[in-house]
Amino acid sequence: MSYDGDINDGISGDSYSHVGYSAQAPVPTSSSPLGVAFPGQPINEAGRPNWVGYLIRDHAHGHANMIAYDYARRGDTVTGVYTTQVSREFLPTVGRKPQWAAWGPSDSIFSMYLALCT
């Protein structure tokens, strides 16, 4: 697939997806696709991106700008994803499809990653 516009990535989850973005931060743009300085605040090796950073940096293949609205929070559970990340962060902002985030079904990817530890 070749796509020349922005690809919007809506991401929720726990520490494996966390980059430190929140709905109160400046909105992500093609020049700042995480909305925070790359690679954000991932829990993996210092200064190295997590899977979100690699996706944004390495998989646009020069055809599109990937922009991440990453609401993931360290330590969140399924309940936390819904009550905080979706209800309080995504729906009141990007979920309303404002002009600065006019996403649609042909240009968006939504994902949730939670590690299940026993």
NORDA-V648134 format. One record per run of one state. SS is the DSSP state (2 for helix, 1 for strand, 0 for the rest). FROM is the first residue (numbers start at 1). TO is the last residue. Records with the same first field share a line. If there is no record, write none. Layout:
# NORDA-V648134
SS = FROM-TO + FROM-TO
This chain:
# NORDA-V648134
0 = 1-5 + 14-50 + 59-64 + 71-77 + 91-93 + 97-98 + 102-107 + 114-118
1 = 6-13 + 65-70 + 108-113
2 = 51-58 + 78-90 + 94-96 + 99-101
